[in-house]
Protein backbone atom coordinates (compact mmCIF):
# COMPACT_ATOMS: atom_id res chain seq x y z
CA UNK A 1 0.00 0.00 0.00
CA UNK A 2 3.00 2.27 0.41
CA UNK A 3 3.65 1.90 -3.33
CA UNK A 4 0.11 3.06 -4.11
CA UNK A 5 0.45 6.04 -1.80
CA UNK A 6 3.80 6.96 -3.36
CA UNK A 7 2.34 6.75 -6.87
CA UNK A 8 -0.63 8.91 -5.96
CA UNK A 9 1.57 11.48 -4.21
CA UNK A 10 3.62 11.83 -7.38
CA UNK A 11 0.73 11.95 -9.87
CA UNK A 12 1.61 8.53 -11.28
CA UNK A 13 -0.95 5.89 -12.19
CA UNK A 14 -1.06 3.31 -9.40
CA UNK A 15 -1.28 -0.29 -10.57
CA UNK A 16 -1.59 -2.77 -7.71
CA UNK A 17 -0.91 -6.49 -7.93
CA UNK A 18 -2.64 -8.56 -5.28
CA UNK A 19 -0.01 -11.26 -5.18
CA UNK A 20 1.55 -10.52 -1.83
CA UNK A 21 0.30 -9.75 1.65
CA UNK A 22 -2.07 -7.02 0.45
CA UNK A 23 -5.37 -8.07 -1.08
CA UNK A 24 -7.17 -6.53 -4.04
CA UNK A 25 -9.74 -4.81 -1.82
CA UNK A 26 -7.05 -3.15 0.25
CA UNK A 27 -5.25 -1.93 -2.87
CA UNK A 28 -8.49 -0.48 -4.25
CA UNK A 29 -9.25 1.17 -0.90
CA UNK A 30 -5.76 2.69 -0.93
CA UNK A 31 -6.61 4.33 -4.25
CA UNK A 32 -4.99 2.11 -6.87
CA UNK A 33 -6.28 3.02 -10.31
CA UNK A 34 -6.09 -0.59 -11.46
CA UNK A 35 -5.70 -3.82 -9.50
CA UNK A 36 -4.54 -7.10 -11.00
CA UNK A 37 -4.99 -10.39 -9.16
CA UNK A 38 -1.58 -11.55 -10.37
CA UNK A 39 0.93 -11.10 -13.17
CA UNK A 40 0.10 -14.53 -14.60
CA UNK A 41 -1.89 -12.96 -17.45
CA UNK A 42 0.96 -11.14 -19.15
CA UNK A 43 -1.24 -9.75 -21.92
CA UNK A 44 -3.58 -8.12 -19.38
CA UNK A 45 -0.66 -6.62 -17.46
CA UNK A 46 0.85 -5.20 -20.65
CA UNK A 47 -2.52 -3.79 -21.70
CA UNK A 48 -2.87 -1.96 -18.38
CA UNK A 49 0.62 -0.52 -18.66
CA UNK A 50 0.13 0.51 -22.28
CA UNK A 51 -3.10 2.41 -21.62
C-alpha positions, 0 to 999 in steps of 0.5 A: 500500500506504500507503493500506491500512496507513493504513486498517488503522491507523485501523480503517477498511475497506481497499478496494484498487484494482489499477489503478496500480503495485500489483497485486491480490496485493500489496494483499491481502498488505498486508491490504486487506479487498477488492481490485477490479481496476479501477473500470470496474465501477461497480456492483461498486465501489458494492456494496463501498462500501455493504456 
